[in-house]
Amino acid sequence: MAITSLVLGVWCALSIFEDIEVDDAGLEALAYGVQAAVSAIGLALGIVSLNVSKRGKGMAIAGIVTSAVGLLAAIP
């Protein structure tokens, strides 16, 4: 779970640098919504992994941090 959290968090954190330019406001909102949902899943997996598993605590913490950054970036 820690690896999954880290991968999702890094993907969402890197999406900060991608400028979403869509003509339709609905598609733009959908893109931000997907980013927020994936960030929330990564955040939840990181928290669960941190509390359940003894191994991979560093990856779980990194996943929590990067998912939180991605979640904050999803707010337009």
N, C-alpha and C positions, 0 to 999 in steps of 0.2 A: 504494500500500500504506500510505503514511503517513496518508492521509485515512481509510482504512478502520480502521486501528489507533486513530486518534483518536476516530472515531465509536463504535466498540465500547467503548473505554475510558471515554468520557463516559457512555454508556448504563449500563455496569456501575457506575461510580462514583456515578451518580445513583440507582441502585437501592438504595444504602445507606439512603436516606431513606424507602424504601417498606417498610413493615412487613408481612412475610408472615405472615398469620394464616389457617392452614388447619387444619381439623379432623383431617385425615388426615396422619399423620407421613410417610408415603411421598410424598405430593405436596409437602410442605414440603422434603423431602430432594431431590426432583427439581428444585424451583425453585432451590435452592442449587447443585445440580449443573450446571444450565444456566448459571447466572451464572458459576460457576467455569470452565466450558468456554469460554464466550464471552470471558471475561477472558483466559484462556490463549491463545486465538486472537489476540486483540488484542495481547497481549504479544509473541507470536511474530512477528506481522506488523510490529510496530514495530521489533523488533530486526533483522529481515531488511531492512526499508526503511532503517534507519540504516546498515547495513553495505553495502548494494548501491547505493543512490541517492545522488547528490550534492545533489539538490534535496529540499526538504521535511524537512530535519533537525529543525527546530523542532517540526513536527507529529509526527514520529516520536518524539521525546523526550517530548512531551506525551502521546502515545498509550501509550508505555511506562509513564509515571508513573500515568496514570489507570487503565490496565489492571491495574497492580500494586495500586493501591488497591482496585479492584473485586475482585481475586482475594483480597486479605486480608479484604475484607468478606464474601466467600462462605463463610468459615470460621465456622460457627455457634458 
